[in-house]
Amino acid sequence: MAKLVRFGVAMEDGLLREFDKYLRRKGYRNRSEAIRDLARNAMVQEAWEQEKGEVIAAVALVYDHEKRGLADRLTDLQHHAIPMIVSTLHVHLDEQHCLEVIVLRGKASSVRKFANNLLAIKGVLHGGIVATGVPSTKISTESIAFEPKGRK
């Protein structure tokens, strides 16, 4: 297990009360777990914004499958990005609309460019990108819980 370092944090009492409410809503067992998660999230967000490092991203898009050539265009683009694509999910929402979720892994700049190209295709009605960092050996993942918070 990675060595844990204790340090003090000072904050206004009102902010601390709100932070403690946040901890309860999110199911954290203690402030340290929440602060570690917030620190990791800040680093992942910075890497995404600065297009540094490797990321995993889910691109979700809703499109009109009756739009001529759109499904073929989406498939063709994915076939040209196979090294980046981890998985896809296709859901029929109704007789006209489909949801496609594409999981990507790669350099942040490449993933962002590919995801934005998919979302910009004519006939894609809406969508979004959720990205997170791939843990590096520099950041310990041993303290990351793989069970719901608050449960043991």
C-alpha positions as CSV (number, residue, x, y, z in Angstrom):
1,M,0.0,0.0,0.0
2,A,1.2,3.5,-0.8
3,K,2.4,5.6,2.1
4,L,-0.2,8.0,3.4
5,V,0.9,11.5,4.5
6,R,-1.1,13.4,7.0
7,F,-1.6,17.2,6.6
8,G,-3.8,19.9,7.9
9,V,-6.5,21.8,6.0
10,A,-8.0,25.0,7.2
11,M,-11.3,26.3,5.9
12,E,-14.2,28.5,6.9
13,D,-16.7,26.9,9.2
14,G,-19.6,27.5,6.8
15,L,-17.6,25.8,3.9
16,L,-16.8,22.9,6.2
17,R,-20.4,22.4,7.2
18,E,-21.4,22.3,3.5
19,F,-18.5,19.9,2.7
20,D,-19.7,17.6,5.5
21,K,-23.2,17.6,4.0
22,Y,-21.6,16.8,0.6
23,L,-19.8,13.9,2.2
24,R,-23.0,12.5,3.6
25,R,-24.9,12.9,0.3
26,K,-22.1,11.1,-1.5
27,G,-21.6,8.4,1.1
28,Y,-18.0,9.1,2.1
29,R,-16.9,7.6,5.3
30,N,-14.5,10.4,6.1
31,R,-13.1,13.7,4.8
32,S,-9.8,12.1,3.7
33,E,-11.5,9.9,1.2
34,A,-13.4,12.9,-0.3
35,I,-10.3,15.0,-0.4
36,R,-8.3,12.2,-2.2
37,D,-11.1,11.9,-4.8
38,L,-11.3,15.6,-5.3
39,A,-7.6,15.8,-5.8
40,R,-7.7,12.9,-8.4
41,N,-10.6,14.5,-10.2
42,A,-8.8,17.8,-10.4
43,M,-5.7,16.2,-11.9
44,V,-7.8,14.2,-14.4
45,Q,-9.8,17.4,-15.4
46,E,-6.5,19.3,-15.9
47,A,-5.1,16.5,-18.1
48,W,-8.3,16.5,-20.2
49,E,-8.3,20.3,-20.5
50,Q,-4.6,20.4,-21.4
51,E,-4.9,17.3,-23.6
52,K,-2.1,15.6,-21.6
53,G,-1.8,11.9,-20.9
54,E,-4.1,8.9,-21.7
55,V,-7.8,9.0,-21.0
56,I,-10.8,6.8,-21.1
57,A,-13.9,8.5,-22.5
58,A,-17.5,7.6,-23.2
59,V,-19.1,9.4,-26.1
60,A,-22.9,9.2,-26.1
61,L,-24.8,10.4,-29.1
62,V,-28.5,10.3,-30.1
63,Y,-29.1,10.3,-33.8
64,D,-31.9,9.9,-36.4
65,H,-31.2,6.5,-38.0
66,E,-33.5,7.4,-40.9
67,K,-31.1,10.1,-41.9
68,R,-29.6,8.9,-45.2
69,G,-26.1,7.5,-44.9
70,L,-25.7,8.6,-41.2
71,A,-25.4,5.1,-39.7
72,D,-22.9,4.1,-42.3
73,R,-20.9,7.3,-41.7
74,L,-20.8,6.6,-38.0
75,T,-19.7,3.0,-38.5
76,D,-17.1,4.0,-41.1
77,L,-15.5,6.6,-38.7
78,Q,-15.4,4.0,-35.9
79,H,-13.7,1.4,-38.2
80,H,-11.0,4.0,-39.0
81,A,-10.4,4.5,-35.2
82,I,-10.3,0.9,-34.1
83,P,-7.1,1.3,-32.1
84,M,-8.8,3.9,-29.9
85,I,-12.2,2.1,-29.6
86,V,-12.6,-0.2,-26.6
87,S,-16.3,-0.9,-27.0
88,T,-19.6,0.3,-28.4
89,L,-23.2,0.0,-27.3
90,H,-26.2,0.6,-29.7
91,V,-29.7,1.1,-28.3
92,H,-32.9,1.6,-30.3
93,L,-34.8,4.4,-28.5
94,D,-37.8,4.4,-30.8
95,E,-38.7,3.7,-34.4
96,Q,-36.6,6.7,-35.6
97,H,-33.9,7.4,-33.0
98,C,-30.8,5.5,-31.7
99,L,-28.4,6.0,-28.9
100,E,-24.7,5.1,-29.5
101,V,-22.2,4.9,-26.7
102,I,-18.6,4.6,-27.8
103,V,-15.9,3.9,-25.2
104,L,-12.5,5.3,-26.3
105,R,-9.0,5.0,-24.9
106,G,-6.0,7.0,-26.0
107,K,-4.2,10.3,-25.9
108,A,-6.5,13.0,-24.6
109,S,-6.0,15.2,-27.8
110,S,-6.9,12.3,-30.1
111,V,-9.9,11.1,-28.1
112,R,-11.3,14.7,-27.9
113,K,-10.8,15.2,-31.7
114,F,-12.5,12.0,-32.6
115,A,-15.4,12.5,-30.1
116,N,-16.0,16.0,-31.4
117,N,-15.9,14.8,-35.0
118,L,-18.6,12.2,-34.2
119,L,-20.8,14.8,-32.4
120,A,-20.5,17.3,-35.2
121,I,-21.9,14.9,-37.9
122,K,-25.1,16.2,-39.5
123,G,-28.0,14.1,-38.2
124,V,-26.5,13.6,-34.7
125,L,-29.1,15.3,-32.6
126,H,-27.2,15.6,-29.4
127,G,-24.6,14.0,-27.2
128,G,-21.7,14.5,-24.9
129,I,-18.3,13.3,-23.7
130,V,-17.4,12.0,-20.2
131,A,-13.7,11.5,-19.7
132,T,-11.4,10.3,-17.0
133,G,-7.8,9.6,-16.7
134,V,-6.1,6.3,-16.9
135,P,-4.2,5.8,-13.6
136,S,-0.5,6.1,-14.0
137,T,2.2,4.5,-11.9
138,K,2.9,8.0,-10.4
139,I,-0.5,8.1,-8.7
140,S,-1.4,5.3,-6.4
141,T,-4.6,3.6,-7.1
142,E,-4.4,1.3,-4.1
143,S,-6.6,3.6,-2.1
144,I,-9.3,3.7,-4.7
145,A,-12.3,1.7,-3.4
146,F,-14.0,-0.6,-5.9
147,E,-17.1,-1.0,-3.8
148,P,-19.9,1.5,-3.1
149,K,-18.7,4.2,-0.7
150,G,-19.9,3.8,2.8
151,R,-20.2,0.0,2.6
152,K,-17.6,-2.5,3.7
